[in-house]
Amino acid sequence: MENNNLQSLQHQVAEIQLSYKSTVKASLRPKITSSKDAYEVLLQGWDKSKLEFIEQFKVLLLNRANKVLGIFEVSSGGSTGTVADPKLIFAAAIKANACGIIMTHNHPSGNLKPSQADIDLTRKMKDGGKLLEIQVLDHIILTNDGYYSFADEGF
């Protein structure tokens, strides 16, 4: 009897659901044709009180036509860094059925120069994106005064 109860407990598993719901008509979604377009969309949706206060990492999710499906906030950190978990980034992209992503984070210091950690993450994500057939189109560092685009700089 005890053995039957133990076996039935071992076979209980959680149900996983993947869904994406948008209230924005496809025709009204902004189209990204350049890093400047991405910067403007991202800056518009950024909490300005946090831009120069704490570092945040977000992902712009795009469909095949480079229209914005949504923005996913990956993390909020401290004044000098935040965690960008590749699993969370790609989970959001898969859930939204995105064909491309643009990674972005702010530098509260106002410095637009990418750190070695920024460069390493971008390389890792581009490699992971190839495997999943999700194109990593850019990684943008933004501040109130401007932005740095890895794609524009040939990375």
Stockholm file with secondary structure:
# STOCKHOLM 1.0

chainA/1-155         MENNNLQSLQHQVAEIQLSYKSTVKASLRPKITSSKDAYEVLLQGWDKSKLEFIEQFKVLLLNRANKVLGIFEVSSGGSTGTVADPKLIFAAAIKANACGIIMTHNHPSGNLKPSQADIDLTRKMKDGGKLLEIQVLDHIILTNDGYYSFADEGF
#=GR chainA/1-155 SS CHHHHHHHHHTCCCCCCCCCCCCSCGGGSCBCCSHHHHHHHHHHHSCHHHHTTSCEEEEEEECTTCBEEEEEEEEECCSSCCCCCHHHHHHHHHHTTCSEEEEEEECTTCCCSCCHHHHHHHHHHHHHHHHHTCEEEEEEEECSSCEEETTTTTC
#=GC SS_cons         CHHHHHHHHHTCCCCCCCCCCCCSCGGGSCBCCSHHHHHHHHHHHSCHHHHTTSCEEEEEEECTTCBEEEEEEEEECCSSCCCCCHHHHHHHHHHTTCSEEEEEEECTTCCCSCCHHHHHHHHHHHHHHHHHTCEEEEEEEECSSCEEETTTTTC
//
